Amino acid sequence: MQTRKIFRLIAVTLLLGVAAACAPYSLVPPAKTEVAGFTVENDIAWNKINQLRLESSAPVGYWTADGPALNGILFIGGVRSGEPILKLSGTEKDATFVFRDSMTPVEVVELWEATLAKLYSTSLADAKNIQPGRFAGLDGFSFDLDYVTKDEVDRRGRGHAAVKDGRLYLIFYSGTRLHHYGLRLPAAERIAQTAKIGS
């Protein structure tokens, strides 16, 4: 009888473990956290999306505070030269959309703008306010980006990037322009300001 209870307990534990592994979201509590090659400090709880349909030569992570349709923060931890920043899973690499470590900040932002336009099948993407600054302990840059997704919702984004050892590191926060971008912008900026490469 005791043996049956033990086996039943083990079975339930394994099932719960599988269910947790398959869950689309997992909680990221306020704390110092490692994500996609970065160590960051977050002041509010976020939800990590566990099943991304995006591929990169770098580790990729995506968090949302209010739902992926409303806002989110994307972490890309070290894109190799000659590789796309992001592409949809299962699609071929397009040589016109690859990062080169010789690119200027303006060229990197233009590439990111073109990448988002391709991912969202829209030509309505407009980058601006490219500014030099420190990011992840490196000489990097920041930028703003307005774009429209397939659902025809206006969105705004804020990116921080730097190149280290020929690899591109990028944190990009975005949200609906009307409300959710501004709602979580201070929390997202805190994450970008505390970002470090590695642990």
N, C-alpha and C positions, 0 to 999 in steps of 0.2 A: 504493500500500500504506500509506504513511504517512498519507495523507488518510483512508483507512478507519479507521485506528486513532484518529485525532483525532475523527472523527464518532462512533465507538463510545464513546469516553471522554465526549464531550459528552452523548450519549444516556443513559449510565449515571449521570452527574452529575445530569441533569434528573430521572431516575426516583427517585434517592435524595432529591432535594429535595422532590419530590411526596410521597414516602412519609413524610418527616419532617414535612411540613406536615399530613398526615392522621393522624399518630400521636396517640392519645388523651392521652398524657402527655408532658411534657418536664421535664427536671431543672432544679431551682432550687438551685444550689450555695450554701453559706454565703457571704454577701457583702451589701453594700448593694444593694438591688434595688428597681426601680420596678414597682408593680403597681396597677392600677385607680385611678390618680390619687394613690397614696401612694408615698412613698419609705420603705422599712423596712430594718432590719438583721436578718438571720436567722443563727442560730448553727449550725443543722443543715441538712442537705439536705432539701428538700421536693420533691414532684412536682406540677407545675402541670397541672390538667385543662384540656385545650384545647377540649373540646366540651361546653359547658354547655347544659342545657335550661332556662335561666333568662333572663329579660329584666328590664331596669330602665332608667330614664331616666339612670342613672349607669353609669360603667364598673364591671364586675364581674370579680373573679378568685377562683379557688378552688384552694387547695393542700391536699395530703394528705401525711402522713408515712408512714402504714402502710396506706393504701388507703381509698377514700371510704366504705366501709361501717364503718370503724373510727374514723377521726378526720379532721378537716379544718379549714381556716381560710378563712373567706369574707371577701372585701374588697369593700366597696361604696362607691364614691368620689364621692358628691355627688348624692343623690336630690333632684330638684326638688320644690318644694311643689306639691301637687295630683296627684302621681304615686305609684303603689304602690312600696314598697321593692323588692319582687321579685314576679314572676309567672311561671308556667310559659309557655314559648314557645307561641304560637298561641292563648292564652286571652285573653278580653276583660278590659279593665280594670274592676275592681269599685270603685265610688265609696266603698264603706264600708271599703276597705282602702288608702286613700291617706295619704301623709304630708302634714302641714300644718306650715309653719314656725313656727306659733304654739303647737304642741304642747309640753307640759311633758315632762321626762324620763320621768315615769311613763306618760304617754300614748304616748310613742314606744315604750317597752318593751311596753306592752299591744298596740300595733299590731304589733310584731315577733312577739310571742307568737301573735297571731291569724294573722299571715302564715305562720308555721311550721306552725301547726295546719291551715291551709288547704292548704299545699303537701304536707303529709304525711297529709292526710285523717284527722286525729285531733283529739280535744278534750282530749287529755291533755298539756297544756303549762302549766307553772307557773313564773312569773318571781318572783324575789326578790332581796334584797340590792342594791337600787338605791342607788348611792352617787355623790355628786358627786366629780369629780376632773379632772385635766388629761389631755387626750387630743389628740394631734397638734398640740400647742402651743396648744390652746384650752381654755376652760372646758367640760368635758363631763361624762360620767358613765359608770359601769360597772354591770353587772348580771349575775346568774346566772340560768340557765334550765334546768329539768328538763323533758324531753319524751319522748314515745314515738313511734317511726316505724311505718310500715306493717308492718315485720317484727317488731313487738312487742318491740323491744330498747329498754331504758331508756337514754337518753342525757342528757348534761349539757353545758351550754354556758356560755361566759363572753364577754360582749360589752363593747365600749368604743365610745362614740359621742359625737359633737359636731355642732353645727350651725354652719355658716359661710356667710355671705351667702345665707341662706335655704335652704341645701342640707344634707342629712343625710349625714354620713360615719360609716361603721360597719365595725368589724372584729369578727367573731364566730367564736370557736373552739368546736368541739364534738367529742365523742367518746363511745364507749360508756362508760356510767357505771361498769361493773365494773372496767375496766382501762385502756383506751386514752385516756380523757379525762385522767387524772392523769399518764399516761406522757409526754405531750407538752405539758402545760400550761405548764411553765417556759419552753419554747422559744416557745410561742405568746404568752405574756405579754411576753417579750423583744421580739417583733415589735410588739406593741401599744404598748409603752413607747417604742420608737424611731420610731414612725410620724410622718411629716410629710406634710402635704398638698402635692403638687407635688414637683418635683425639687430 
